[in-house]
Amino acid sequence: MQIIQFIRDKIKDRKAKRKKLFLVFLDAGNKMYSLGMLAEASHNYFEAYRLAPNKSRRLKMLRILRDTHAAANDFSDSAYYGQKIVNRYDFSTRDIFLLGKAYFSMRIIEKSVTIKEARLTELHQRKRTYAEDDEYKILTTQLYDHRRSYKKSFKYLSMAAESDKKAPEYLYFLGLCYALHKNYEYTIHCFEAVLKLDRDYYNAEYYIELFDRVRAQKGLQPVMTKTQFDDDRKYRTVSGNLVRSKAEALIANFYHMHGIITEYEKSLFLEGKRLSVDFYLPQFQLYHEHAGMSESEERSFHKKQLMQRAGLNVIFTAQEDEKDLENALLEKIQPYMGEL
């Protein structure tokens, strides 16, 4: 009896230590996340997941890991943890949607698929084969991964939209998925269903002009985000958004003309500091900061240093570039985007 009691005490003590460590790593992860240090937060959350004392806690940690990687634009790892949730646990419709969204975002941030397909066709015409040419092999693999991520995003977004037919966000992203494959008939059908559920729905994270066109057909005005009512935003772009300067409006119009999705005033956490970057191009994981008349040279230089130390892809334009802004932009973004 004494031996059995001794073993029980040992097991109880081990469980108590494990739970204590779990709480330590969880608390550390929360502190890192609040400081914007997402990589460090992910590391601590992963350790907490490994030490989670029960199934419900493990599920909770997987969800936190998924959302943390998504916040860091690391959609590959976000999809990895989302897939674990769906494969191993009692998942919700929201879990299915976020998994589909992660696969969709993986597709969005890839460099131009059209350029890769054109290059692959060129190699094929030269009668290069998979076995003979390393570039042919890499392009084939990348395009296969692209098609696989699209199929998975479509699968899970369709499941979410079918499971909860009253969630406009699920239908909106399913419409975006159709738009990626240029199936605009189904895209419009999804957007019309969104507006039936919520006439004021708007998604600032992934904006598509076609959505506002569908709104116009329904007699609705283009939706503006709350931040667009700021007094400082006086210049309207061709897509209907408001920006703070004439130069920023020209930049936004340039990207719109070339079919490039942009996020205006993207927030970043770098070295414990929060900063706002004028434009973010999610298709290319590229940031664009414009230093106009209103921004001091010292502030612009400090922001540039922070972003470069973080290893981010970033281009900078300044007031002198405004004399010939289109050519300046073409020259600076060419290394990241190939042929526009």
N, C-alpha and C positions, 0 to 999 in steps of 0.2 A: 504493500500500500504506500509506503514511504517513497519508493522508487517512482510509482505512478504519479504521486503528488509532486515530486521533484520535476518530472518531465512536464507536467501541466504548468508549473510555475515558470519553467524555462520558456515554454511556448508563449505564455502570457506576457512575459518580460520582452521577448523578441517582438511580439505584436505591438507592444507599447512603444518600443524604440522605433519600429518601422513607421508607426503612425506619427510619432514626433518628428521624424525626418521628413515625412510627407508634408506636414504642415510648415516646416522650415523652408523647403523648396517652393511650396506654393506661395508663401508669403514673399519670398525673394523674387519669384516670377512676377507677382503683382506689382512690386516696387519697381522692377526694371521696366515693366510695361507702362507704368504711369510716367516714367521718365523718357519714354519713347525709344528705349534701348531694346528693340524687338528681338534681336538675335540672342541677347543674353536672357531675355524673358523666355524665349522658346527653349533654351537649354535647361533652365530651371523647371519649366513646366514638364519637360520630358522626364526629368529625374523624378518629379512628383508623380507622373503617370506610372513609372516603373515601381514606385513604392506604394501606390494606391492600395488601401487595405481591403477594398471590396469592389464588386463589379460596377456598382452605381458611381463610385468615385472615379473608376477608370474611364467610364463613359463620359463623365464630366470633364476629365482632363483631356480626353481626345477632342472634345468639342472646343475646349480652350485652345489647344494646339492648332486645330484647324483654323480657328478664327484669327489667331495671332499670326500665322503664316500668311493668311489672306490679307491682313492689315499691312504686312511687310511686302506685299505684291509677290510673294513666293507661292504662286498658285499650284506649282507642281507638288510641293509638300502639303499644301492645304488639301489638294485632291487625294493625296496618299492617306492622310488621317481621316478624311471624309469617307473614303472607301472602306477603311477599317471599321468605322462606325456602322456602315450599311451592311457589311459582311458578317459582323460578329455580334451586334447588339440589337436591342429593340429600338429601332430608329423611328423618327417622326417624319412627317411630310417636309418639314423645314430642313431636316438633315439631307433628304433627297435633293431638295432645291439647291442648297448650298454646295452639294457635291457637283451638281450639274453646272452651277455658276462657276465653280473653280475650273472645271474642264473648259468651259466657254472662255474664261479669262486667259487660260493657257493659250488658247488659239488666238485671242486678240493680240497678245503681246509678242507673238512670233513675228519675225521679219516677213516681208512680202512673200507670200506663197507663189504669187504670179511670177516673180523674178526667178524663184527656184525652179518652177515648172518650165519656164522658158530656157533656162540654162540646161536642164536635164534633156529637153528636146534637142537642143544644140549638140550635146554630147552623143545622143542617140543617133543623130544624123551623121555624125562622124564615125559611126559604127564602133563606139567605145562600149565596153560591156561592164557589168557589175564586178566581175572578177579582175578585170585589167586596170580599172581606173578608180583611185581612192575617192576623188571628188564625186564621181557617179554613185559610189557606194554611200557616201555621206548624205548626198541629196536625196537618194532613194529612201534612206532610213528616216530622214527628217520629214519628208512628205508623208511617209507611212504613219509616223507619230502624229502629224497634223490631222490626217484623216481619222485616226483612232480617237484623238481627243474630241474632234467634232462629233463623231458618232456617239461617244459617251455623254457629251454635254446634251445632245439632242435626246438621248434615251432618258436621262434622269430629269431633265426639264419637262419632258412630255409626261413622265410619271407624276411629277409634282403638280403640274397643271391639271391633270386628269383627277388626281386625288383630292385637290382642293380647288374647285371651280370658282370660288369666290375670292381668290387672292390675285389682285391685278398684277402684282410684281412677278408672279410665276408666269403668267401669260405674256407679260412684256418681254421677259428674257427668252421665252420660247420664240416670240416674234423676232428678236434679235438673232437668234440661232438660224431661223429660216432666212433672214436677210444675209447672213454670212454666206449662205449657199445660193444667194441670188434668187430665192424662191419668194418673190415679193408679193405674190397673190396670197400666200398663207401668212406672210408678215402682216399685211394689211388686215386680214381676217383676225389675227391675234390682237392687233392694236385696237380694232373696233370693239372687240370683246372687253379689252381693258377699259375703254371709255364708257362702256355700258355699266361696268362695275363702279368706276370712279372717274367722273368727268374732269377732276382736277389732278389726276395722277401725273407725276413727272419724276423722271429718274435722272438726277444730276450726274451720277457716276458714269453711266453710259448713255450719252445723248445721241439720238439719230434724227436727222431732219425729217425723215419720212413720217415719224410720229406726229410732228406738228402739221404736216400736210394732211394726215388723216383727221386731225383735230379741225383743220380749216374746212374740210369737206363736211364736217358735222356742225359747222357754224360756230366753232369755238376759237377763242383767241389763243395764240402761242402762250404756253405756260412759262412763267418766270419764277426762278427760285427766290427764296426770301432775301438772299444776299444781294440780288439784283435790284432791290429797292434802296440800296445804300445811296446816299446823296453823291458820293464820289464817282459812281458809275453813270456816266452821262453819254457814252458813245455806244450806239447799237451796231452790232455786227449783222452780216447778211443772214445769219442763222437765227437772229432775233434776240441774242444774248446781249447783255450790257457789260462794258469794260470801262476802265478808268481813264484811258488816254486814246488819242487818235491813232498813235503808232500801234498800240495794242489791238485796236480795231482792224488795222491793216494786216497785222500779223495773223489774227484770228480768221480774217477773210481769205488770206493766202492758204492757210491750212484747210479751210472749208472747201476752197476751190479745187484742191488736190485730193479731196476725199479722206482727209486725215482727221481722226477723232481727237479732240483735245479736251482737257480739263483745265478750267481757269482757276488760278490761285490755289494750286495744290499744296496742302499742308504737309510738312515733313518734320520729323523729330531727329535732330542730329546732335550728338554729343550733349544730350540733355537739354537742347534748345529747340524751340518750335520756330519754324520759319515758313514763309509762304513763297512759292515759286510761281511765276506768272503763268506758264503753260506746262502741262504734262501731256505727252503723247504716248498713251498706253500701248499702242501697236508696236512701238519701237523701244519702249522703256527709256524714253528720252525726255529730259527736262529742258525748258527754254526760259531763260531769264533775260528780260529786257530792261536795261538801265536807262530810263528816260530822264527828263528834266527834273521830275519830282523826287528822284532817288539820289541820295548822296553817293559820291564816289567811294567813300570809306565803307559805307554799309554794303554796297554792291561787291566790293573787294572781299569783305569778310564772308559774305554769303558764298562767293565763288570758292574761297579756301575751304569752307566747311564741306561743300558738295564734292569737291575734288578729293579731299581726304577720305570721304566716305566711298569713293570709287564709283560715283554715279555718272551715267552718260548725260552730259549737259552741254548746251551751247549758249553763248552769250551774245547779245546784240546791244549796241549802245546808240547814243543820240546821233553820232556821225554816220551810222548805218542807215538812218532814216532818209538820207538823200536818194539812195537807190535800194530800198528795203527788199524788194523781191529778189534781186540778184545777190544781195548779201545773204539772204535766207537760203537760197539755192546752193550757194557755195558752202555754207556752214553745215547744212543738214545732209548734203550729198553722201558723206562717208557712212551715215547711219541708215539711209533709206534706198540706196541704189538709184535707179532711174525713176524720176517722177513723171 
